[in-house]
Amino acid sequence: MDRRPGLSARLRLTISYAAVVFVTGAVLLAVVWLYLLRYVPDNSKGLIGISPNRYLLSRIFGSAAAVAMAVLLVLGLVGGWFLAGRMLAPVTRIADAARLAAQGSLSHRIRLAGRRDEFRELADVFDTMLDQLESQVAEQQRFAANASHELRTPLAISRTLLDVARNDPTYDRAELIERLHTVNTRAIDLTEALLLLSRADRRGFAREPVDLSLIAEDVVETLLPLADQFSITVDVSGEATPALGSEALILRMVTNLVQNAIVHNQDGGTVTIHTESGPDAGVLRVENTGPRLPSELLPTLTEPFRRGTERIRADEHAGVGLGLAIVHSIVRAHDGTLDLTPRPGGGLVATVRLRRPGTPGTRRSNSRSGSSG
């Protein structure tokens, strides 16, 4: 926004300090003049006497008062300029940091020393904001790079298949169509997952009461053929569990959790889904058997395209590496919590807590990780 130039804050404070000093001095001189000199005998007619009189003191006091007012004005301006500079020094540092951040440098920090006051509290808040911005920008850059890589792979495969088919007239057309269909399906799934992540991060959805237990039953019914294919037993239990949020997003969240539990499981393993209603949140717990998860991988596995173990399934159900990243994003958009902990015997326990209808919302997000589908 273009603004007309005006006086700087330092100059305005200087003028304010000088004005306060000047007015205070004028008031003191007026008090002396009105309440002291009025009781001194008047000798304006030129009568000679050895005692002090109002005429003599007025002439002496007037010149001295003028000098004193001039000195006070100079001291007020000089002292005010110095004090204003000292007071506004933290603001200058904050402005410099904001200017650097506007130019794209998010690594600079203010780190004001000294005891806490308004300026240092503002600087600490600004540093915290820069920390969060730098982390989010780095995460977005890493996500964009990974997404570009993942999207480039099916496109490169499609181009290779087309080149082979063009150079080899005897290439099986049916096989080409099937492979292109598979690659294209993966690209579409990845694109839809990226759009879903974007929608959850924007929080552009309506919130309404939903029942986590009903959603869990619908998801199990949908994914039961996949579980039967690998002889995995799925057990769902619990009570009516009300929660507040988008039914479509929560359905995708539960689907990703259950599909992740099936895909990263062992043949003949189990998946247990349980819902319960807590004091202020609805709780959904998905537990599965499977390989042991190294503890050093736990903090990173909700990141996009991170996989905790080698995929056991190598079919279309293996996913695109965004399963738990989408879950984490949806839970965070609903101001809920996601806890991922390894089972002692192998596998993962995923616990989601979503705010119940009628309870005050608090922004909470906590995640420890497991494998993502």
Legacy VTK file of the C-alpha trace (Angstrom):
# vtk DataFile Version 3.0
C-alpha trace
ASCII
DATASET POLYDATA
POINTS 373 float
0.000 0.000 0.000
1.366 3.404 -1.002
1.341 5.918 1.834
2.385 9.553 2.011
5.647 10.083 3.953
5.207 11.275 7.511
7.157 11.820 10.683
9.016 8.824 12.010
7.996 7.259 15.306
11.337 8.304 16.802
10.787 11.946 15.831
7.235 11.914 17.156
8.402 10.446 20.462
11.195 13.036 20.624
8.730 15.864 20.114
6.456 14.323 22.732
9.281 14.061 25.291
10.426 17.626 24.599
6.871 18.912 24.818
6.375 17.224 28.192
9.613 18.706 29.534
8.831 22.135 28.115
5.275 22.224 29.458
6.412 20.949 32.853
9.029 23.704 33.045
6.499 26.326 31.971
4.072 25.169 34.643
6.770 25.373 37.320
7.736 28.892 36.233
4.093 29.929 36.181
3.633 28.585 39.690
6.647 30.592 40.877
5.367 33.698 39.112
1.771 33.459 40.328
2.212 32.164 43.854
5.573 33.605 44.888
6.147 36.925 43.202
2.610 38.139 43.927
3.483 38.370 47.618
6.608 40.459 47.011
6.032 44.238 47.417
5.607 46.106 44.134
8.170 48.827 43.306
7.158 49.516 39.689
7.141 53.298 40.394
10.867 53.267 40.812
11.026 53.706 44.585
14.494 52.912 45.851
14.792 50.412 48.645
17.198 47.835 49.851
14.569 45.110 50.228
13.716 42.845 47.216
10.664 44.001 45.320
8.477 42.629 42.571
9.809 44.957 39.886
13.434 43.986 40.449
12.759 40.285 40.790
10.560 40.278 37.691
13.326 41.680 35.527
15.880 39.211 36.883
13.469 36.268 36.941
12.182 36.914 33.417
15.569 36.646 31.717
16.568 33.643 33.807
13.274 31.912 33.029
13.769 32.433 29.284
17.241 30.870 29.468
15.897 27.986 31.560
13.085 27.312 29.092
15.546 27.280 26.176
17.813 24.850 28.037
14.869 22.613 28.920
13.729 22.578 25.290
17.197 21.599 24.035
17.605 18.947 26.723
14.119 17.605 25.972
14.880 17.295 22.266
18.329 15.725 22.699
17.321 13.459 25.552
14.065 12.531 23.853
15.885 11.618 20.627
18.316 9.411 22.538
15.638 7.740 24.696
13.340 7.199 21.731
16.178 5.524 19.852
16.868 3.219 22.774
13.190 2.386 23.179
12.615 1.736 19.464
15.773 -0.319 18.899
13.883 -3.640 19.360
11.226 -2.468 16.897
13.970 -1.707 14.376
15.375 -5.212 14.767
11.917 -6.714 14.364
11.337 -4.614 11.232
14.690 -5.756 9.792
13.775 -9.388 10.436
10.359 -8.886 8.840
12.015 -7.272 5.825
14.364 -10.241 5.434
11.436 -12.655 5.770
9.543 -10.746 3.071
12.557 -11.232 0.788
12.421 -14.990 1.348
15.011 -15.420 4.119
13.264 -17.309 6.931
16.393 -18.435 8.785
17.039 -15.069 10.478
15.991 -14.768 14.128
15.752 -11.699 16.384
16.596 -13.302 19.743
16.318 -10.154 21.875
18.266 -10.438 25.120
17.126 -9.151 28.494
14.121 -9.547 30.696
10.663 -10.020 29.272
8.680 -6.936 28.305
6.291 -5.994 25.507
9.020 -5.687 22.870
10.766 -8.925 23.811
7.461 -10.770 23.914
6.709 -9.451 20.422
10.168 -10.546 19.251
9.705 -14.029 20.724
6.312 -14.379 19.018
7.885 -13.238 15.748
10.701 -15.786 16.116
8.162 -18.526 16.795
6.225 -17.497 13.697
9.430 -17.629 11.622
10.185 -21.105 12.988
6.754 -22.334 11.952
6.936 -20.641 8.555
10.374 -22.078 7.844
9.221 -25.534 8.854
6.070 -25.316 6.729
7.925 -23.968 3.698
10.537 -26.714 3.991
7.776 -29.306 4.324
5.948 -27.907 1.297
9.133 -27.863 -0.768
9.927 -31.428 0.230
6.337 -32.456 -0.496
6.393 -30.750 -3.906
9.656 -32.461 -4.797
8.357 -35.873 -3.718
5.021 -35.335 -5.466
6.790 -34.307 -8.665
8.927 -37.422 -8.476
5.949 -39.677 -7.832
3.927 -38.128 -10.655
6.845 -38.246 -13.053
7.246 -42.001 -12.593
3.910 -43.115 -14.130
4.265 -40.552 -16.908
7.744 -41.822 -17.739
6.470 -45.416 -17.732
3.618 -44.470 -20.069
6.001 -42.774 -22.478
8.309 -45.795 -22.456
5.418 -48.169 -23.184
4.236 -45.980 -26.032
7.759 -45.741 -27.494
8.150 -49.510 -27.344
4.769 -50.038 -29.003
5.563 -47.524 -31.730
8.960 -49.068 -32.513
7.695 -52.657 -32.326
4.679 -53.298 -34.597
4.313 -56.801 -33.155
3.824 -55.568 -29.602
0.697 -56.993 -27.955
-1.909 -54.230 -28.068
-4.036 -55.731 -25.297
-1.032 -55.917 -22.972
-0.141 -52.299 -23.811
-3.659 -51.121 -22.971
-3.652 -53.056 -19.694
-0.309 -51.639 -18.606
-1.276 -48.108 -19.587
-4.538 -48.506 -17.660
-2.659 -49.610 -14.547
-0.168 -46.743 -14.766
-2.918 -44.221 -15.452
-4.960 -45.479 -12.499
-1.992 -44.990 -10.205
-1.489 -41.435 -11.497
-5.168 -40.624 -10.930
-5.078 -42.066 -7.396
-2.010 -40.005 -6.591
-3.575 -36.825 -7.976
-6.775 -37.384 -5.991
-4.732 -37.963 -2.838
-2.842 -34.720 -3.384
-6.111 -32.833 -3.881
-7.511 -34.379 -0.702
-4.453 -33.265 1.253
-4.870 -29.753 -0.085
-8.542 -29.685 0.864
-7.847 -30.880 4.403
-5.045 -28.348 4.896
-7.334 -25.494 3.804
-10.051 -26.631 6.258
-12.601 -25.768 3.602
-15.296 -28.180 4.762
-18.494 -28.096 6.792
-18.596 -29.784 10.188
-21.511 -31.968 11.226
-22.149 -34.725 13.793
-21.017 -38.170 12.625
-20.851 -41.610 14.215
-17.393 -43.171 14.084
-18.767 -46.651 14.791
-21.059 -46.564 11.725
-18.248 -45.267 9.533
-15.950 -48.030 10.792
-18.561 -50.687 9.932
-19.013 -49.261 6.423
-15.252 -49.234 5.832
-14.840 -52.829 7.032
-17.668 -53.969 4.749
-15.966 -52.251 1.801
-12.483 -53.606 2.498
-13.513 -57.091 3.601
-12.798 -58.626 0.145
-9.248 -57.288 0.314
-8.805 -58.784 3.781
-10.229 -62.133 2.653
-7.837 -62.184 -0.262
-4.917 -62.417 2.172
-6.694 -64.415 4.899
-6.685 -61.482 7.313
-9.289 -61.461 10.073
-10.979 -58.106 10.648
-12.849 -57.501 13.887
-14.849 -54.312 14.561
-16.369 -53.514 17.944
-17.431 -50.619 20.124
-20.320 -48.335 20.922
-21.902 -45.367 19.220
-19.133 -42.764 19.040
-20.255 -39.257 18.068
-17.705 -36.868 16.591
-17.785 -33.510 14.839
-16.393 -33.092 11.343
-16.731 -33.811 7.640
-18.240 -37.237 7.039
-16.468 -37.596 3.671
-13.043 -36.740 5.106
-13.506 -38.921 8.183
-14.610 -41.783 5.934
-11.395 -41.399 3.934
-9.374 -41.226 7.149
-10.834 -44.497 8.501
-10.497 -46.151 5.095
-6.816 -45.261 4.913
-6.190 -46.547 8.435
-7.906 -49.877 7.830
-6.393 -50.344 4.371
-2.976 -49.518 5.825
-3.555 -52.152 8.518
-4.416 -54.768 5.881
-1.672 -53.935 3.397
1.055 -53.862 6.050
0.100 -57.124 7.640
1.069 -60.755 7.396
-0.928 -63.528 5.752
-3.350 -64.884 8.327
-2.949 -61.804 10.519
-5.592 -59.747 12.283
-6.949 -56.209 12.207
-8.959 -54.902 15.163
-11.069 -51.731 14.970
-12.604 -50.366 18.161
-14.597 -47.189 18.829
-15.512 -45.644 22.151
-16.831 -42.344 23.419
-14.585 -40.384 25.771
-15.460 -37.410 28.014
-14.806 -34.814 25.305
-13.741 -36.814 22.240
-14.689 -39.784 20.137
-11.949 -42.424 20.002
-11.150 -44.726 17.081
-8.445 -47.375 17.501
-7.088 -49.525 14.656
-4.627 -52.277 15.568
-2.959 -54.777 13.283
-0.377 -57.508 13.361
2.621 -57.334 11.074
6.379 -56.771 11.000
8.158 -54.944 13.797
8.667 -51.227 13.251
12.093 -49.718 14.048
11.731 -47.012 16.688
13.852 -44.532 14.720
11.258 -44.500 11.931
8.311 -43.601 14.151
8.624 -39.776 14.055
8.757 -39.630 10.238
6.141 -42.019 8.942
3.249 -39.561 8.727
5.258 -37.546 6.217
4.145 -37.844 2.593
5.736 -40.664 0.577
7.438 -42.145 3.631
7.064 -45.898 4.086
7.961 -47.698 7.258
8.530 -51.155 5.809
8.853 -52.786 2.438
5.429 -53.323 0.935
4.043 -56.787 1.471
1.425 -56.211 -1.245
2.566 -55.397 -4.737
-0.833 -54.856 -6.311
-3.186 -51.948 -6.858
-3.987 -51.819 -3.130
-0.460 -50.859 -2.175
-1.335 -47.169 -2.354
0.748 -44.168 -3.326
2.632 -43.487 -0.091
0.156 -40.904 1.227
-2.055 -43.051 3.463
-1.037 -41.881 6.919
-0.059 -38.458 5.617
-3.691 -37.974 4.592
-4.879 -39.378 7.935
-2.627 -36.989 9.825
-3.749 -34.032 7.720
-7.460 -34.834 8.202
-7.057 -35.302 11.961
-5.137 -32.046 12.244
-7.806 -30.213 10.224
-10.417 -31.511 12.709
-8.344 -30.302 15.707
-7.919 -33.892 16.834
-4.994 -36.086 17.799
-3.332 -39.027 16.078
-1.173 -41.414 18.105
0.758 -44.125 16.287
2.610 -46.652 18.426
4.220 -49.995 17.572
2.744 -53.197 18.972
5.168 -55.183 21.135
4.740 -58.257 18.952
4.870 -56.373 15.666
2.410 -54.212 13.820
0.888 -50.867 14.653
-1.722 -49.297 16.940
-3.308 -46.132 15.515
-5.511 -44.089 17.875
-7.543 -41.133 16.639
-9.401 -38.738 18.923
-11.889 -36.310 17.398
-13.825 -33.633 19.223
-17.404 -34.495 20.144
-20.333 -32.217 19.174
-20.955 -29.524 21.757
-17.444 -29.486 23.229
-15.175 -26.427 22.907
-12.558 -26.806 20.179
-8.867 -26.735 20.977
-6.134 -26.870 18.403
-4.221 -30.063 19.122
-2.099 -32.242 16.916
0.131 -35.027 18.112
1.482 -37.874 16.066
3.897 -40.669 16.428
4.247 -42.802 13.430
3.944 -46.143 11.824
3.857 -47.326 8.248
1.818 -45.517 5.626
-0.089 -46.998 2.760
LINES 1 374
373 0 1 2 3 4 5 6 7 8 9 10 11 12 13 14 15 16 17 18 19 20 21 22 23 24 25 26 27 28 29 30 31 32 33 34 35 36 37 38 39 40 41 42 43 44 45 46 47 48 49 50 51 52 53 54 55 56 57 58 59 60 61 62 63 64 65 66 67 68 69 70 71 72 73 74 75 76 77 78 79 80 81 82 83 84 85 86 87 88 89 90 91 92 93 94 95 96 97 98 99 100 101 102 103 104 105 106 107 108 109 110 111 112 113 114 115 116 117 118 119 120 121 122 123 124 125 126 127 128 129 130 131 132 133 134 135 136 137 138 139 140 141 142 143 144 145 146 147 148 149 150 151 152 153 154 155 156 157 158 159 160 161 162 163 164 165 166 167 168 169 170 171 172 173 174 175 176 177 178 179 180 181 182 183 184 185 186 187 188 189 190 191 192 193 194 195 196 197 198 199 200 201 202 203 204 205 206 207 208 209 210 211 212 213 214 215 216 217 218 219 220 221 222 223 224 225 226 227 228 229 230 231 232 233 234 235 236 237 238 239 240 241 242 243 244 245 246 247 248 249 250 251 252 253 254 255 256 257 258 259 260 261 262 263 264 265 266 267 268 269 270 271 272 273 274 275 276 277 278 279 280 281 282 283 284 285 286 287 288 289 290 291 292 293 294 295 296 297 298 299 300 301 302 303 304 305 306 307 308 309 310 311 312 313 314 315 316 317 318 319 320 321 322 323 324 325 326 327 328 329 330 331 332 333 334 335 336 337 338 339 340 341 342 343 344 345 346 347 348 349 350 351 352 353 354 355 356 357 358 359 360 361 362 363 364 365 366 367 368 369 370 371 372
